[in-house]
Amino acid sequence: MSYYREMVKDMDDSQKLELVSILIESVKPIQTRMLPDMPLEEDFPDMDKELYTPEEAYELTMKDIKAIYDKEYAL
């Protein structure tokens, strides 16, 4: 950035305004499309659904965290 700042520091205000206008014009907004609603079960018929209780989710998370810390402290 400092390189470009040095390049434009001697420009007068009208030149800076023109440069900024060119830069803004060069950044065209991306045309977006609407995101579909959440996928339906029919969209993924082969996908297994595993639902965990909060306790099971906590146990799985803590198991992963413990494994990470055990590896770090083993080094």
N, C-alpha and C positions, 0 to 999 in steps of 0.2 A: 504494500500500500504506500509506503513512503516513497517508492520509486515514482508512482503515478502522482502522488501529491507534489513532488518536485516538478513533474512535467507541467502541471496545470497552475502552479502558484503564480506564474507570470502572466497568465491569461487575464484579460479584462472580464468584467461581469457578464457582458453579452456573450462572449465566447464560452464562458462557463455554463451559462444558461443553455446555449445551443448544444453543448456537449451533454449536459444532463438530459435535455429533451431527446437527443438521439439515443442515449442509453435507456431511458424509460421506454421509448418506442420499440427498442430492440427486445425488450422483455415482454413478450406477448403472453397473455393469460392462457393457460392450458384448458382446453375444453374438457370438461369432466362429464362423466355419465352418472346416472343415478345408480347407487349401490343397490343390489337386490336385497330383499328382506332376508332374514335369517334362513339358512338352508332348511328345507323340510326333511323329515325322516326319509321320504321317498328318494331324495337326492343322494343319500348315502346308505343304501340298504345293507351293505356288508359291514358297516361300522358298528363295532361293539360299543355298548353303552355301559360304562362302569360308573356307578354312583357310589360315592363314599360318604359315610357319616362324618361329621366334623371331627370326631375323635380319630377315625381312621385316616383322614386327610392330615391331621396333625402328626400322627405317628409316622406316616410316610415321609412327610416333610422333615421331621426331626431326624429320621433315619438317614436321609440324604445329607442333611447338614452335618450330622455326626461323622459320616463317612468322609466328607470333605475335610473337616477339621482333623480327623485322625490321620489322614494322608499328610496334611501340612505339618503336624507335630511329629510325624515319624521321620521327617527329613532331618 
